[in-house]
Amino acid sequence: MSTLRLLAVAVIALSVGSFARAQPAPAAAATVAFPAAKTDGSVSVEKALKERRSVRTLSANPITLEQLGQLCWATQGVTDEKGHRAAPSALATYPLELRVMVGNVTGVAPGIYKYRPDKHDLSLLVPGDKRAEFVEKAIGQGWISKAPAILILTGVLERIAPKAKERAAQFMATEAGLAAQGFFLEETALGLGSTFVGGFKPDATRTFLALPQGEETLAVLPVGHKQ
């Protein structure tokens, strides 16, 4: 092959490589549908209770769309045709909301999403991987930023206050604990790891998540494979 032809081939190869590198990352979808939640599995409730532990050493390896869907369903999913959810709610007021900060989940672009229990899907709020920034500004525990996904339970007090009156805040906090337990049993059954993070900065968290007035953060649940 002549020197001129070799040079031409090299130029074409470099151009193709530059074009490939210049392609933007796929845009995050406005909604992400989950597969139907499984209602039976190979791990018993008793075994999940026995094996559940608080895990703070998480791998950066991805979790799957199906795993994330199961976790959301176990935390706040609808479990019957009447609209009941996986966690009981005082006076059926359902004050909880579930946000999901995605960093490394197969089939889901990084971003902050809101879980919609009635549709069993995610609705995009903010595109892009926000894990490290969120941890730095609102929590300060570096290990959390490695979690492929961070589930965040929030609560809207005005939904329950008219019925529960002075006990509204207590009932809402209890409901968050019940929802978190469903999450922990599911992540254990899936062979994943997590722990309950309550040491966040309320004001910084509210600002970072751009929560509406009257909505507050109740729990941060990072999840991923155990190292």
Secondary structure, DSSP 8 states (H G I E B T S, - for coil): --HHHHHHHHHHHHHHHHHHHHS------SEEE-----S--SS-HHHHHHH--B---B----EEHHHHHHHHHHHH-B-STT--BSS--GGG---EEEEEEESSEETB-SEEEEEETTTTEEEEEEES--HHHHHHHHT--GGGGGSSEEEEEEEEHHHHHHHHGGGHHHHHHHHHHHHHHHHHHHHHHTT-EE--B----HHHHHHHHT--TTEEEEEEEEEE-B-
